[in-house]
Amino acid sequence: GTLASKSVPSTPLKIHGLPMSANTLPLCAVAAEAGLPYEVVMVDLMNGAHLGPAFRALNPMHCIPTLEDDGFVLWEGRACARYLCNRYAAPEHLYPSDPKRRALCDMALDFHIGIFYKRITVVVLYPVVGWGAATDEEVAQAEAAFHADYWPAMKKMIAQGGGKLIGGSKPNIADIFFMTHIETTASKVPSSFVAKHAELRAYSAAVRAQCPNYSKYMGGDVEKFYTP
């Protein structure tokens, strides 16, 4: 981005969270695809580590991911991703400087947190990994809304991107957020409508194909966790 003032962090970024968390994973992906050094500082949510005084002092909202960059602290993953692209010399395609392409990315990020994450990831993926519950009716409602509204909206964004991705020929940070959620959900819940939707899977595969560091954040323990 044009606002970047440094090429890379002077010390590795600290991403506080769980590597396999659907919230932490996209930020790790953005950092990796931007070529920025980072380390994941484990926060054991299952044992309440995020509610302890040390983590609350770092982030009073005690949520993950929490980004720490040489003493500067942010939470909310999409804000963290934007910051990384603005602060450092990330590839232009991740968060474009062109006002229209950046606005499209911002809209897609807002859509991701407001719609896709809350109404798809939370309903379809989270119950399977023990992070919540959803009734069959709630899943059916999510599927109906996905076909009627959510996927047509995503197709519109992709069309405006001018290629196979919202970012066009290369992924922006919104594409990366979508891809990580689609890939993990489809892998962990192969019977889901997410896994069975050919166009959605093709879109995610197109994003993945343009992410050369994919195995860094989606391999190893993360891959094992999301394998049924």
C-alpha positions in Angstrom: 0.0 0.0 0.0 1.1 3.6 -0.5 1.0 4.3 3.3 3.7 1.7 4.1 6.6 3.2 6.0 8.7 0.0 6.6 9.5 -3.0 4.5 9.3 -5.6 7.3 8.9 -5.6 11.1 12.1 -5.1 13.1 11.1 -8.1 15.2 8.6 -10.8 14.4 5.0 -9.9 14.8 3.2 -11.6 17.7 -0.2 -13.0 16.9 -1.8 -14.1 20.1 -4.4 -16.8 19.5 -4.8 -20.4 18.4 -3.3 -21.4 15.0 -6.4 -23.4 14.1 -8.9 -20.8 15.2 -11.1 -19.5 12.4 -10.4 -16.1 13.8 -6.6 -16.4 14.1 -5.9 -18.3 10.9 -6.8 -15.6 8.4 -4.5 -13.1 10.1 -1.6 -15.6 10.0 -2.4 -16.2 6.3 -2.3 -12.5 5.5 1.0 -12.1 7.4 2.5 -15.1 5.6 1.3 -14.0 2.1 2.6 -10.5 2.8 6.0 -12.0 3.6 6.1 -10.7 7.1 7.8 -12.6 9.9 5.4 -13.6 12.7 5.0 -16.0 15.6 1.8 -17.4 17.1 1.7 -16.9 20.9 -0.7 -19.6 22.1 -3.7 -18.5 24.1 -5.5 -21.6 25.5 -9.1 -20.6 25.3 -10.3 -24.0 26.5 -8.6 -23.4 29.8 -9.6 -19.7 30.1 -6.1 -18.3 29.4 -7.7 -15.3 27.6 -9.6 -14.4 30.8 -6.4 -14.1 32.9 -5.0 -10.8 34.1 -2.0 -10.8 31.7 -4.1 -11.2 28.6 -6.8 -8.8 29.8 -4.1 -6.2 30.3 -3.0 -6.7 26.7 -6.6 -6.8 25.3 -9.4 -5.8 27.6 -11.8 -7.5 25.2 -9.9 -10.8 25.7 -10.5 -12.0 22.2 -8.3 -13.5 19.5 -6.5 -12.8 17.4 -4.6 -10.0 19.2 -1.7 -8.5 17.2 1.4 -7.1 18.9 3.8 -5.2 16.8 6.8 -3.9 18.8 4.6 -2.8 21.6 1.6 -1.6 19.5 -1.5 -3.7 20.2 -4.5 -4.3 18.0 -7.4 -6.7 18.0 -10.2 -7.4 15.5 -8.6 -9.6 12.8 -9.7 -7.6 9.8 -8.4 -4.3 11.3 -5.1 -6.1 12.1 -4.8 -7.3 8.5 -5.4 -3.8 7.1 -2.8 -2.4 9.5 -0.2 -4.9 8.3 -0.8 -3.9 4.7 -0.7 -0.2 5.5 2.3 -0.4 7.8 4.6 -2.6 5.8 5.5 -3.1 2.2 2.8 -5.8 1.5 2.1 -6.7 -2.1 -0.2 -4.2 -3.7 -2.8 -6.8 -4.5 -3.5 -7.6 -0.9 -4.9 -4.2 0.0 -5.0 -2.1 -3.2 -4.3 1.6 -3.1 -6.8 2.3 -5.9 -9.9 3.7 -4.1 -12.5 1.5 -5.8 -10.5 -1.7 -5.5 -9.8 -0.9 -1.8 -13.5 -0.1 -1.2 -14.5 -3.4 -2.8 -12.0 -5.2 -0.4 -13.4 -3.3 2.6 -17.0 -4.1 1.7 -16.0 -7.8 1.3 -14.3 -7.8 4.7 -17.4 -6.2 6.3 -19.6 -8.8 4.6 -17.3 -11.6 5.8 -17.6 -10.7 9.5 -21.2 -9.6 9.4 -22.6 -12.3 7.2 -20.3 -15.2 6.2 -18.6 -15.7 9.6 -21.6 -15.2 11.8 -24.1 -17.0 9.6 -22.0 -19.7 7.9 -18.8 -20.4 9.9 -20.5 -20.2 13.3 -23.5 -22.3 12.2 -21.7 -24.9 10.1 -18.2 -25.3 11.4 -18.2 -24.2 15.0 -20.6 -26.9 16.3 -18.4 -29.6 14.8 -15.2 -28.4 16.5 -16.9 -27.9 19.8 -17.2 -24.1 19.8 -21.0 -23.8 19.9 -24.2 -25.4 18.8 -26.7 -25.1 16.0 -30.0 -26.8 15.4 -30.9 -28.5 12.1 -33.3 -25.7 11.5 -30.6 -23.0 11.9 -28.4 -24.9 9.4 -31.2 -25.2 6.9 -31.9 -21.5 7.3 -28.2 -20.7 6.7 -28.2 -22.8 3.6 -31.3 -21.2 2.2 -30.0 -17.7 2.8 -26.6 -18.7 1.3 -28.2 -19.8 -2.0 -30.7 -16.9 -2.1 -28.5 -14.0 -0.9 -25.0 -14.7 0.2 -23.6 -16.5 -2.8 -25.2 -14.1 -5.3 -23.6 -11.2 -3.3 -20.2 -12.9 -3.4 -20.6 -13.5 -7.1 -21.3 -9.8 -7.6 -18.2 -8.9 -5.7 -16.1 -11.3 -7.7 -17.5 -9.9 -10.9 -16.6 -6.4 -9.8 -13.1 -7.6 -9.1 -12.8 -8.4 -12.8 -11.4 -11.9 -12.5 -11.9 -15.1 -10.6 -11.3 -13.4 -7.3 -12.7 -10.3 -5.5 -9.2 -9.0 -5.9 -9.2 -9.7 -9.6 -6.4 -12.0 -10.7 -4.7 -12.1 -7.3 -6.3 -12.3 -3.9 -6.9 -9.3 -1.6 -7.1 -9.8 2.1 -10.9 -10.4 1.9 -10.3 -13.3 -0.5 -7.9 -14.7 2.1 -10.4 -14.4 4.9 -13.0 -16.2 2.8 -10.6 -18.9 1.6 -9.4 -19.9 5.0 -13.0 -20.3 6.3 -14.2 -22.1 3.2 -11.3 -24.6 3.2 -11.5 -25.4 6.9 -15.3 -25.7 6.8 -15.3 -27.9 3.7 -12.6 -30.1 5.1 -14.0 -30.6 8.6 -17.7 -30.8 7.5 -17.6 -32.6 4.1 -21.4 -33.2 4.3 -22.1 -29.5 4.5 -23.6 -27.3 1.8 -20.3 -25.3 2.0 -18.3 -28.4 1.0 -20.8 -29.4 -1.7 -21.2 -26.0 -3.4 -19.1 -26.4 -6.6 -18.9 -22.6 -7.4 -17.8 -21.7 -3.9 -15.2 -24.4 -3.8 -13.9 -23.3 -7.2 -13.6 -19.8 -6.0 -11.7 -20.9 -2.9 -9.4 -23.1 -5.0 -8.6 -20.1 -7.2 -7.7 -18.0 -4.1 -5.6 -20.9 -2.7 -3.8 -21.3 -6.1 -2.5 -17.7 -5.7 -1.3 -18.1 -2.1 2.3 -19.5 -2.4 2.7 -19.7 1.4 -0.5 -21.7 2.0 1.2 -24.6 3.6 2.9 -22.4 6.2 -0.4 -21.6 8.0 -2.7 -24.4 6.7 -0.3 -27.3 7.1 0.9 -29.3 10.1 -1.3 -29.3 13.2 -3.9 -27.0 11.5 -4.4 -29.5 8.7 -4.6 -32.4 11.1 -7.2 -30.5 13.2 -9.5 -29.9 10.2 -9.2 -33.4 8.8 -12.3 -35.4 9.9 
